[in-house]
Amino acid sequence: MARSGHEGHDHESGAHNGGGPGSVGSRLNWLRAGVLGANDGIVSVAGIVIGVAGATSDRSTILVSGVAGLVAGAFSMAGGEYTSVSTQRDTEASLVEAERRELDERPEAAEAELATSLEDRGLSESTARSAARELSRRNPLRAHAVVEYGLDPDELTNPWHAALSSFLAFTCGALLPLLAITLLPEGVRVIGCAIAVIAALALTGFTSARLGDAPRGRAMLRVMGVGAATMAATYLIGSAFGVAIA
């Protein structure tokens, strides 16, 4: 099989595939995706409830708007993830099937290709050929899929897992501003929710940066800035509508 574009696919499969040699990295990617999903839930629902709070002080209206935003956002995130990962799974299955056909029709060429792939990873020519021969005797399909694509044919990406993870992550994040704005007294409702949201975003920014081994301070300021700007914009819009209605 032609090997162009494998590097890009390796990255994607590492982000979703729970098995294989990169399982630790895959779990970290899943965790980072969960943190980012929670971050989306926090910002999205915070923008909604603070915007509505700017227009009205009615607790029921704020609560209904927040719950509607939570449900719509969670299902939207889950649906988008399911669609995206289903496409990825189809691609993975297609790659595995192509390797299966090549092994059936041209086993010698397939083994030579595996040896070349192992050479590219730093093995000497003789060692690569010996390793390819031994791997081909045990489980040639898995050997080719793992070495060339980073895939385990028995553990392809599961779109339902991805959708559920996205749904839960968004929901968990969205609950924080929703609870804060509805449980706090009217006089401190907006500012209290804003403080809780900024603190939560600082935590998600720190966590995602730590998982990605990136600068913590910059990541925290970035997500806090986006959250603050979102809440300020929606509150001003809600206040303008509230004045107009009044």
C-alpha positions in Angstrom: 0.0 0.0 0.0 1.1 3.6 -0.7 2.2 5.2 2.6 1.6 8.9 1.7 -0.6 10.6 4.3 0.0 8.1 7.0 1.4 10.7 9.4 -1.8 12.7 9.4 -3.9 9.6 9.9 -1.6 8.4 12.7 -2.4 11.6 14.6 -6.2 11.1 14.2 -6.2 7.5 15.1 -4.1 8.2 18.2 -6.7 10.7 19.3 -9.6 8.2 19.1 -8.3 4.7 19.2 -8.2 3.3 22.7 -6.0 0.3 21.9 -2.7 -0.4 20.2 0.8 0.6 21.0 -0.2 4.3 21.6 -2.9 3.6 24.2 -1.4 5.8 26.9 -1.1 8.7 24.4 -4.6 7.9 23.2 -6.1 8.1 26.7 -4.4 11.4 27.3 -5.9 12.7 24.0 -9.3 11.5 25.2 -8.8 13.3 28.5 -7.8 16.4 26.8 -10.8 16.2 24.5 -13.0 15.8 27.6 -11.5 18.9 29.2 -12.1 20.9 26.0 -15.7 19.6 25.8 -16.3 20.7 29.4 -14.7 24.1 28.4 -17.2 24.4 25.6 -20.1 23.7 27.9 -19.0 26.2 30.4 -18.6 29.1 27.9 -21.7 28.3 25.8 -24.2 28.0 28.7 -22.5 30.8 30.7 -23.1 33.1 27.7 -26.7 32.1 27.4 -27.7 32.4 31.1 -25.8 35.7 31.7 -27.3 37.1 28.5 -30.8 36.2 29.7 -30.0 37.5 33.2 -29.1 40.8 31.6 -32.6 41.0 30.1 -34.7 39.7 33.0 -34.3 38.8 36.7 -36.9 36.0 36.5 -35.2 32.9 37.8 -37.5 30.5 35.8 -36.8 32.2 32.5 -33.0 32.0 33.2 -33.2 28.4 34.2 -35.3 27.3 31.2 -32.9 29.1 28.8 -29.9 27.5 30.4 -31.4 24.0 30.4 -32.3 24.5 26.7 -28.8 25.6 25.9 -27.3 22.7 27.8 -29.5 20.1 26.1 -29.1 21.6 22.6 -25.3 22.0 23.0 -24.8 18.5 24.4 -26.7 16.9 21.6 -25.0 19.0 19.0 -21.6 18.2 20.3 -22.4 14.5 20.5 -23.9 14.4 17.0 -21.0 16.2 15.5 -18.5 13.9 17.2 -20.5 10.8 16.2 -20.5 12.0 12.5 -16.8 12.9 12.5 -15.7 9.7 14.2 -18.0 7.5 12.1 -16.2 8.9 9.1 -12.8 8.2 10.7 -13.9 4.6 11.5 -15.0 4.1 7.9 -11.5 5.3 6.8 -9.8 3.0 9.2 -11.9 0.0 8.1 -11.1 0.8 4.5 -7.4 0.9 5.2 -7.5 -2.4 7.1 -9.5 -4.0 4.3 -7.0 -2.7 1.7 -4.2 -4.3 3.7 -6.1 -7.5 3.9 -6.5 -7.7 0.2 -2.8 -6.9 -0.4 -1.8 -9.7 2.0 -4.0 -12.1 0.1 -2.9 -11.1 -3.3 0.7 -10.0 -2.9 2.1 -11.4 0.4 5.7 -11.1 -0.6 5.4 -7.5 -1.6 3.4 -6.8 1.6 6.2 -8.3 3.7 8.8 -6.2 1.9 6.7 -3.1 2.5 6.5 -3.9 6.2 10.3 -4.3 6.3 10.7 -0.9 4.7 8.3 0.7 7.2 10.4 -0.8 10.1 13.6 0.4 8.5 12.1 3.9 8.4 11.6 3.6 12.1 15.3 3.1 12.7 15.9 -0.7 12.3 18.8 -1.9 10.2 17.9 -3.5 6.9 18.7 -7.1 8.1 16.8 -6.6 11.4 13.8 -5.0 9.7 13.5 -7.9 7.2 13.8 -10.5 10.0 11.3 -8.7 12.1 8.9 -8.3 9.2 9.2 -12.0 8.5 8.5 -12.9 12.1 5.6 -10.5 12.4 4.1 -11.8 9.2 4.1 -15.3 10.5 2.2 -14.4 13.7 -0.4 -11.8 12.6 0.4 -10.1 9.3 -2.7 -7.9 9.2 -2.3 -6.5 12.6 1.5 -6.0 12.0 0.8 -4.0 8.9 -2.0 -2.0 10.4 -0.1 -1.1 13.6 3.2 -0.3 11.9 1.9 1.6 8.9 -1.2 3.2 10.3 -1.1 3.0 14.1 -4.3 1.0 14.0 -5.4 -2.2 15.8 -7.8 -4.0 13.5 -9.6 -5.4 16.5 -10.0 -2.1 18.2 -11.1 0.5 15.6 -12.5 3.9 16.7 -16.0 3.7 18.3 -18.2 6.6 17.3 -20.7 5.8 20.1 -17.9 6.1 22.7 -16.8 9.4 21.2 -20.4 10.8 21.1 -21.1 9.8 24.7 -17.9 11.2 26.0 -18.6 14.5 24.2 -22.1 14.6 25.5 -21.0 14.0 29.1 -18.1 16.4 29.0 -20.3 19.3 27.6 -23.0 18.6 30.2 -20.6 18.5 33.1 -19.2 21.9 32.0 -22.6 23.4 31.3 -23.9 22.5 34.8 -21.6 24.9 36.5 -22.8 28.2 35.2 -26.4 26.9 35.2 -26.3 26.0 38.9 -24.4 29.2 39.8 -26.8 31.6 38.1 -30.0 29.9 39.4 -28.8 29.2 43.0 -27.2 32.5 43.8 -29.4 35.4 45.2 -30.5 38.0 42.6 -28.2 40.7 43.8 -25.0 38.7 43.2 -26.3 36.3 40.6 -24.5 37.6 37.5 -21.2 38.5 39.2 -21.1 35.3 41.2 -21.7 33.2 38.1 -19.1 35.1 36.2 -16.5 34.5 39.0 -17.3 30.8 39.1 -17.0 30.5 35.3 -13.7 32.3 35.2 -12.3 30.1 37.9 -13.5 27.0 36.1 -12.0 28.2 32.8 -8.7 28.8 34.6 -8.8 25.2 35.7 -9.7 23.8 32.3 -7.0 25.9 30.6 -4.4 24.7 33.1 -5.4 21.1 32.7 -5.4 21.1 28.9 -2.1 22.9 28.8 -0.6 20.4 31.3 -1.9 17.5 29.3 -0.4 19.0 26.1 2.8 20.1 27.8 2.1 23.7 26.7 2.7 27.0 28.7 0.1 27.0 31.5 -0.3 30.8 31.9 -0.9 31.5 28.3 -3.5 28.8 28.0 -5.3 29.9 31.1 -5.4 33.5 30.0 -6.6 32.5 26.6 -9.7 30.6 27.7 -10.4 33.0 30.5 -10.3 35.9 28.0 -12.7 34.1 25.6 -15.1 33.3 28.5 -15.0 36.8 29.9 -15.6 38.4 26.4 -18.5 36.0 25.7 -20.2 36.8 29.0 -19.7 40.5 28.6 -21.1 40.5 25.1 -24.2 38.5 25.9 -24.9 40.5 29.1 -24.7 43.7 27.2 -27.0 42.3 24.5 -29.4 41.0 27.1 -29.4 44.3 28.9 -30.2 46.2 25.7 -33.1 43.9 25.0 -34.3 44.2 28.6 -34.4 48.0 28.4 -36.1 47.9 25.1 -38.8 45.5 26.4 -39.3 47.5 29.5 
